[in-house]
């Protein structure tokens, strides 16, 4: 039986720092308020939905039309894609981006140290996940809220057979206007263009978004910087054990097909995602563990 937000708060709260409260749709969330940061993380999908360092504007985008119901993905924040990315190759009826972003995760711990608050949540294989994917696994997502946002997604193979999986921290970055944004750090990197039959191409310069964009940059583990001229800030992304980076914006035509995204909201978001997708998918033997990490920082221009 799932515990209520009140029951979870009685067990995990740190007075004056972090509390478990009902969020949108009554879904429980951890709300963090310190002198250094404000943030939110839902048990639904272990999804971070807000990170605002002191003195900075909100860094993450969440659609005003997002749906907040069990079993439905939330449009915005940082959804977790696992164990596949986009559509499942051998089953078009399977949920897009896997099944963990629509599951209720278990709250493992809330800890505070040195002005930072770390929230850990977990989920694992069960009869529902085995409908779509036979593997036995356990995931732990740790999010550390402070002047920087640190994310760690740990995957363990708890079964007797090896498996191969894709993963992504599908981060929706809030931007002033999509046409005032430039992404640095991927010049010269080969990518697959999902808007053009997944053809392989090579990035010829810094990334400027001028149309519907859905690119998976492969064999790249370097830092990426999102320069936002309208909000006068840089969002700096560094990662570990992530060998692909996805850049996505639906543009006007793509946004029209998304009922949970306002018709103009595509102008205020850009997804830049630490990931291991396509040829960068991960093989995991029985008993092994894989941890993908990401650090997000905000700096002024």
N, C-alpha and C positions, 0 to 999 in steps of 0.2 A: 504493500500500500504506500502510495506516495505521500510524503509529509507536506503539510501546508507551509506557506511562507512564514506564518507565525511560529510554527513548531521548529522549522529550520533556523529561524532567527534566535530562538531561545537556546539553541545548541551551538550555533556558529558565530553569532554577532560579536563584534569588537566595539564596545560602547564608544560612541562619538567618532567612529572611523568607518565601520562597515556594518550594514544591516541587510537582512533578507526581507524584502517587502513584495507585495503584489504589484506586478507591472501591468502593461497593456494586456487586455483580455484575461486578467487575473493570473497570468503566468508569473511564477516567482522569479525574482531577479535579485542579485546582489548589488546594492547601491553603496558606492564609496565616496566619501567626502573627507578630504584632509586639506591642510594648508597648501599642499603641493599639487593636488589633482582631484578631479571629480570623474567618476566613471560608473558604468553599469555593465553587468554581464548576466544574461538570462540562463536558467537551467535548460530552457528549450534550445537544444542544439549547442549548449555551452557557448553561446554566441555573445561576444562583446558587442554592445550597441552604442556605447558612448565612451569617449576618452577626451578629456579637456584638461591639459596641464594648466597650472596657475598662470594667469596672464595671457593665455592663448584662447582663440576661438575653438569651438568644437572641431575635431579632426575627422570624425567619421560621419558618413552620410546615412540617414535612414529615411526611407520614403514616407511621406505623410499618408500614403495609401497602403502601407504595409499591412499584411494580415497577421493577426496575433492569435493563432489557434493551434492546438495540438495537431501534429501531422502535416502542417503546412509550413513551407519555408518563409522566413522573414526577409523582406527586401531591404537590405542595408546592413550596416555594421560589418561584422566579420563572420560570415557563415563558414562552416567547416565542410569541405567536400571530401568524401571518403566512402567507399573504396574505389570509386571511379569518378572521372571528371567529364562534364557534359553528359551526353547520352551513353548508356551502357551498350557496348559494341554488339553484344550478342542477344540483347533483349530490349527492344524499343519501348516495352511497357514498363520497364523498371524506372524508378524515380530518377530524375536528372540529378547529377552531382552526388549520387549515392543516397544513403538513408540516415546518416547520423545527424544531419542538420535539422531534421524534423523530429528527432527523438527527444524525450525528456532525459537529461543526464542526471547523474547523482552528484550532489555537492560533497566533496571530500574534505576540504579544509579552507579556512580563511586565516591568513597570517599577516602580521604587520611587523616590518623591521626597517629602520633607517628612513622613515617617511614613505616607504613603498608598501603596497598591499598586494599580496598574492592570493589569487583564488584558483583552486584546483577542482576540476570536475572530471568525472569518468563515465564511460559507457562500455558495454561489451556485447559480444554476440549473444543472440537468443533465438527463439523460434521465429520471430518476425524477420530478423536479419537473414536467417538461413533460407527464407523464401526466395531471396534475391541473390544470395552469395553464400556458399557453403562453409567458408572459413571460420575458425574460432579465433577471436581477437579480443584485445582490451585496449581502449584508448584512454589517455589522460591528457586533458588540456589545462595547462597552467598559464594564467594571464597575470602579469605583474604590472600594476598601475602605479606610475610615478611620473617624474618629469619626462621619462620615456616609457613607451609601452612595450613590454617584453612578452612574447608569446612562445610557448613550446607545446607542440603536438607530439605525443609519444605513442607509438603503435607497438604492441606486443603480440607475437604469434603464440597463442595459448593452446593450439591444437597440435595434432600429430603429423600434419603435412605442410609443406611450404606453400606460400601464396604470393601473388604479385598484386600490387595495388597502386592506385594513383591517389594523390592528396593535394589539397590547396587550402590556404587561408585566404578566402575570397573577399579581400578587404575593399570595402567601398570608401574611398577617400572623398571627403567633402571639398569641393573646389568652388571658387568664386564664379567662374564661367569656363566651360570646357575649352573655349577658343582662346583663353588666356593662360593655358597650361602647356608646359613642355616637360617631357620625361627624359632625363639624362641617364647614361650608363649602359645603354643597350645598342649603341652605334656599332655596326659591324657584326652583330649577332644574327645567326640564322633563326628563322621563325616559321611556324606554320600559320597560314592565314585562313581562319575558319569561315570568313566571309567569301572566300574564293576557293571552295572545295578542298580546304586544308593544304593548298599548294605551298611548297617550301620556297621561301624568299629570304632576302638578306636585308637587314636594316641599314639604310644608307646615311642616316644622320640621326640627330636626336628626334624623339617622337613628338610630333604635333598632331593633335586629333582634328581632322577635317571631315570625317565621314564615319559611318559605322565601322567599329574596330573590334576585332576579336582575335588577337595574336598570341600564340604560345611561343615564347623565346626559349630555345633549348640549349642545353649544355652551358648554362651561365649561372654562376654562383656569386657574382660581384654585387656591390651596392648599387642601388637605383635611387635617383632623386627626382621628386616631383616638384617642379617650380611653378608656383601659382602667383602670377603677376597681379591679379586682382585682389587677392587676400594678402599679398606681400609676404609670402612665407615659402619655405622649402620643407617638404616632407621627405625625410631621409630614411631609407629602408635598407637594412643590412640583414643577412640571413646566413644560416648554417644548415648543412645537409639538405639544402634546396637547390636543385640544379635546373629548374625552369622558372620562368617568370611570365605570368599571363597579364596582358593589358586589354581591358574591355570597356567599351562604351557603346550603348545600343543605337545612339544617334536618334534622329526623329523617327525614321521608319521602324527601327527595332522597338522603340518605346511604345509605339502604337499597339504592339501585340502583347504588351505587359500590363495586365489589368491593375497590378499593384504598384505601378509607377506612374506618377502624374505626367501629363503630356509635355510639360516643360522641365520636369525634374532631371532629365538626362543631361541638362546643361550644368547641373551642380554636382556631378559625380564622375569619378573615374576609378575603376578597379585596377589596382596594381597588386598582383598576388604572388606571394612566395608559394612555390608548388613543386611537385614532382609528377609531371603528366607526360602522356604520349611515350616517347622513347626514354624518358627519364623516370618511368615508373619504377617502383622499388620491389625487389625480391626479398622475402623474409622467411628464413628457415624456422622450423619449430624451436621455440624457446628464445628466439632472438628478439631484439627490440630496436626500433628506429626512432630517432627524435629529430624533428625538423623545428628549427628555431628562427624567430624573426624579431628584430628590434626596430621600432618606429620612433623617430625623433622629429621635432618641429623646430625650425630655425627661421629667423627673419631674413628677408632679402637684403 
